[in-house]
Amino acid sequence: MEHTNWYKDAVIYQIYPRSFCDRNGDGVGDIPGIISKLDYLKDLGVNCVWLSPVYDSPQEDNGYDIANYRDIYKPFGTLKDFTMMLDEMHKRGIRLVMDLVVNHTSSEHEWFKSAISDKNSPYRDYYIIRKGKGKNGKKPPNNWSGFFAESTWERIGESDEWYLHLFAKGQPDLNWENPKVREEVKDILRYWLDMGVDGFRCDVITLISKKQDFKSRFPTLALCGKDAFVMGPRLHEYLHDLYKDVYANYDCMTVGETVLSSLDDAISLVSPEREELDMVFNFDHTDVDNHMGVKWLYRKFKLTNLKKAVRKWQIGLKGKGWNSLFIENHDQRRSVGRFGTDDKEFRVISSKMLSATYFLLQGTPFIYQGQELGMTNGDFESIDDVVDVEAHNVYKLGQSLPILKPFLKKTLMSCNRDNARTPVQWDDSRYAGFSEAKPWLKVNKNKSFINAEAAIKDPDSTYNFFKKIIEFRKGNDVIKNGDYIDLLPRNNSVYAYVRKLADKEVVVISNFTNKRLSCKILKDYKKYNIVLTNYVEKEDDYLKPYETRVLINY
Ligand code: TEU
């Protein structure tokens, strides 16, 4: 089947179903809730949805722990609801990309339950089970540490054997060395593709192949052993195998979440001739405000670091692969209030500035639910307001290791993942129109003025700005294929870049500070037409706080 590469013209909206919209009144979002908002999405102008997991799951990690790959988590709805949603999306010209979580299953998956209850189970070798060390194997097989601030090994009952889990205990890693596991994954992919879904966002896909020595590594502060499980030795082989046996037969797309991977890794994954993945999510730009990729270790934001990360990927992938563009997702805190911006006085102005700045880069843009409303971080008062398993593990670690306390004091509340997972604010009613019942996670008080109902009516809202920018992007060849030129790589206040295709240019000039600044570069583009901006009044040589201007010469 010919791949039309439709994703190159897509604007993708990520739905985190638990927090999107609740229609059955249990305080948890659901598929009927999504269906009820499809006209809203259509109106916004997006033409593809990435749906975070809706599969049957005990929800230890909100669905990233799957107990049955072929069924829907009951509180979200049924398979019938799912096919109806898919149908309604397609009717509106919206494609659907599912989340594919196959580095691990849930510990409630039948495979795992069988694997640990019976040594002779045919599913035993579906997982990574090793003998422990020490007397009676009471110590874990090695010192690897995982993503959720806990050991990566869990002992199987009182036995001398342990299973590997790079994430929570309830997320045992699959053993991809076993060809049966790979065949199972292919069957799962076909099941959903045959139903009509259009592609997959492949969760932590760069972790599926592990070095088989399983030896301890030199101890490190975070992710000890990562050389053994990031970009493992058989990753390319596994991905190409999936491509050849499955993706090649459907006009689908894949985007891989590639934690801790370099630009060269990415090139090796997305170069079309290799037939592995279509795009990857890299995190260089979201790591600019932390140390060593650990978000809890906050580092002051510097615009030049952001530009450096963007430059690296915009230029590095040019002609070799396709970029994905995002500044928010369900694991990141909200963008407004981040990257040097302000989520109070200049909230609307700065959210528009951020969107113009990332949306017109080369690649496929993603919008995370609520980002189009300029939604802010949660207004949590204490850890008791937070649900996320990762945050709770980190909190516990902080309690046991006082040395971490000063670091965590600020970041535990401001960087935890629930900041992006508060219920979408549809209106100003008690539970923000998300639900009739008390939601599973606290609604932000600012729903009284940040909500979709108000935003749709207000021509100056972030929402209406997004609509314009999506419209401007549509079919624009300069945005799709033009070169990227960073005009002020060393400037820490103004982000200015050109997209250029033959003699056509799109120029974006954004002030990343809360000050009115003189900006010489504006002179060079005096004759260009302003197509988008977040202020009505403009000065020739000055940019207002968080001002952005998008200019064209054609
Ligand atoms: O995330 C993978 C990942 O490594 C990080 O983004 C991580 O979740 C966290 O932010 C570390 O601080 C993916 C999913 O996006 C995430 O929601 C899941 O929890 C995780 O995989 C496990 O499936």
Residues whose N, C-alpha, C, O or C-beta is under 5 A from the ligand:
A	BS01	TEU	D61 Y64 F147 F167 D203 V204 V259 D331
